[in-house]
Amino acid sequence: MLDRILADFERCGVVGEEVNKQVGYIAAVSRSLRSPLAVMVQSSSAAGKSSLMDAVLAFVPEEECIEYSAMTGQSLFYMAEKDLKHKVLAIVEEEGAARASYALKLLQSEGTLTIASTGKDPATGRLVTHQHRVEGPVMIFLTTTAIDLDEEMLNRCLVLTVNEDREQTQAIHRRQREAQTLEGLMAHQERDELLKVHRNAQRLLKPLAVVNPFARDLTFPDSLTRTRRDHTKYLTLISAIALLHQYQRPEKTAPDHRGRNVSYIEVTRSDIRTANRLAHEVLGRSLDELPPQTRRLLTVINDGVRSECEKQKMERADFRFSRRDGRLWASVGRHCFKEASEQVGRPGVSAGASRGRGQSFVYELLFDGQGTDGKPWLPGLIDPDKLGYDENQSPIEDEKARPSRPQVAGVSRGSRSHQTRMNTGANGDSAQKRESSTDTGHGEKPTVIVDPEGDE
């Protein structure tokens, strides 16, 4: 279906931007979910950010899309209660919504707005307090040319960047010239029919609940606190893809605690595979952001970690190494390795454990060789083919059959032991340290390993 959508975008005159078109379309569909996605398109002036947003919105039914050029600070609070519910709210320039940014952030996070204001009682003329309430959820669509953005708003959005390469400009010029020909005139006539089909198709989408039977086994990077929100975006992206394919999935029912049947559809491996591909592009980072010498050091460390894991027959997820190990593998000094490890840690390629008195830094290498081609890459996503859920089995039956296992803090990687093995020196010796006994039972604490040599 996504291939058909991309082809129709092309026939409507939108050149390139395959990932952005797919993410924008899926995000618009997510308006029917309990927690829709938010999208911000960022580019330099005249690069085509507004054209991309307009192209996506053209596929959305007119009655389900509200578009503004600017908004005042209080404007959202005084809309009718149901005006925004399960709709797309598009604002052409993020600067035009700067004064309404607080309301937008609340609407995206909480799904509702409330405000108390004073006004005259029509009967008595006395001042009284009136409460105004606006219900969501709403899918928010923004564009901006700004480089320094509101971090709070940025964390709530999937940020799409427009392709500004010369080849893309040449392709746009060719399409603009073709629009002046007879074939271009015919294509313009066809565009209206295509958009009508898509709008009607979206009108047929029902706001069904989406159940992800693979959710407990999914993995996501956890080295940075911002991934707490990114993880939610990833899960919502999966659900939106499933919702888009609802007529290709059996609609199931299950009784709630009151005995009422709840209708839902289930996520499939194909949905997760598509979400992983898109998440790499919109949530990932490119290794090209690293200096060349740091990239070379990262490659050497990756080779060292792979070699030690093979030697000790360990999973990469359970392997930790010290600064001394990294320095020996890369043949660099202490200062050079420390500086490089900090640069590598910023894009989430590696994670360092906290250090206490008498303890040293230990590292987990999230990088596994991907991203060397310069494309964005998000570490820690599980291959959908490794998920073991039986799609022919109901979630209730699966819950009974699922073996119990402890909740894992951060990235879940299957049933991991409560003991973590690590390499504590270049000689490949390994040590074990039991999990702290102060765990409250709400999740595993990351184990900090003492480096016996004390090398930092």
Phi, psi and omega in degrees: 000319180296327176296320177296319179297316178298318180297322180288326173301316180298317180292338177273002174099007179268116186265136175063207177056042185302313181294316181298321179294317179294313181295318179299316180295313180296320179297321178296322177295329183294352178302338180275355179274168178293327180228087183293164174282160170237142184232136172235123178263121185242132178195172173283169182297139177070013181277343177114017181295317180291325178296321178296314180297316179299322180296319179292315182294335179295337179275351184266137177306139185302322183287350181251014182228129176239124185235133178230154173273328179203161179219143174276169186298326184257359189300320182293327184293336186253017173283162177298153189303322186256006187299326187256351189298123179056041177235171176261124176254109184250133178235122192299317179232132180300329178298326179291344180250012184301318181288340179260011186297324179298314180294322180296317180295319178296317182296322180288320184277314187266336181080006179201156177233139174223143178214143176251128181223161180264148178198167182276137173288122183298337182275318185254340183080001180276153178287130178226165179267127176250141177251131178245138182226133177236125183264142168255206359283163181219143175271122183259131182233118183234157169231155180201152172253357184290146176268314177269108185251161174299114185299323179296319179288321182298321181294339182269352187245153162276121183264119179254131178251134183282141177291117182249019179292159180296323180298322177293320177298318179297320179295322178294319178298320179297317180294322178296322178290320180295331180296341180271358182264173176298320178298324178294323177296316178296321180295324179294322177295321180292329182303316181299322179291320179297314181296324178297319178298314182292320179297318178293323178297319179290330176295334180280345180293128179265146179284063181285152171289147179242125179252130178254098182290348180264000192304318184294337184259359178288155179233158181202147179299146184225021184281341181236147182293333181294342179291348176296320176280322179299324179298319177296319177299318180298313180295321178293323177300318178298313181296321181294323178295318177296318180298322179298329182261025188299332180276356172259005182237146175291136176275122184252164177226151176213143181284140174273189186291344177261004179087004179275140180284133177249126180272143180201165170239162183248146173291144176246169177300326179298322178297316181293321179298317178295317179297321178299316181298317180286324180296323176303322184282318188260340179248347184276173177235152180265141176291347177295344177287344181271147174299152183305318182293328178289323177297320179295318179297321179298320179296319180295317180295321178300318177296320180294318179295317180298319180295315180293322179296319178294319181294318183265001179055054182241156171283144179301325182296337182261358186268132174235146179225156182264173176297326179298317178301311181299320179294322180290320179296318187267350181056051179232164181281172184298313183296318181297317181291320180299315181295317181294321181295326177292319178294320180292326182290335183298315178280007180081025180277330176222161179227132179253138178282154181292156182245137176241187181297128180077010182238160182235164176294138168234152187235148169245130180269111178279332179295131180234026177101351180279164176082002180289347178274005178089354179280152177301150187210134179245111183288155170092002179276135182281147174289122182303333180292345180269358178279134191257011183290139176273112185291346178270000182255140181289155179301326180293316178295321181294323180297322179289326184276342185288127177292143179286145177210156183293151174288138184252132178289138177075229185282125177275129181232043178084193183281096182262144179295159177280002176248137180246126178266149176209159173277126182250013178182166183293344180281356175084008176296153179236155179223161178230142175224128183290153179298144181303139181282358180276003179300132183276356181096356180272356179162161180283139175271142177295131183280131176259123184263134177282127176274111186298336181272348177066023182275126178254000000 
